[in-house]
Amino acid sequence: MSPTFRFAVNVTPKAGILDPQGRAVEQSLSHLGVGGVSAIRVGRRVELTVEASDAAAARSVVERLAGELLSNPLIEAFGIEQLGAASSLVGEAAR
């Protein structure tokens, strides 16, 4: 059995692409009495575990998935981060 690696893919609208959700959040800030926050972009996060021979091979799989399946390259950008052994949601639930 090969080792497993945890990743998160963060997908957001590309710069210059209209982001109605981000704009709605930004317009709501004044109602909450919050100032000094701008340029809000709303996206999505996908966490996954990849079984591969090493971290580089696992990252290569994630890069392919992010570019071909998890994002629309015409209007979205993505970032990849390697996570620890457990999902970040596990840590959030424990807090």
Secondary structure as UniProt FT lines:
FT   STRAND          4..13
FT   TURN            15..16
FT   HELIX           20..28
FT   HELIX           30..32
FT   STRAND          44..51
FT   HELIX           55..65
FT   HELIX           66..70
FT   TURN            73..75
FT   STRAND          76..83
FT   HELIX           88..94
//
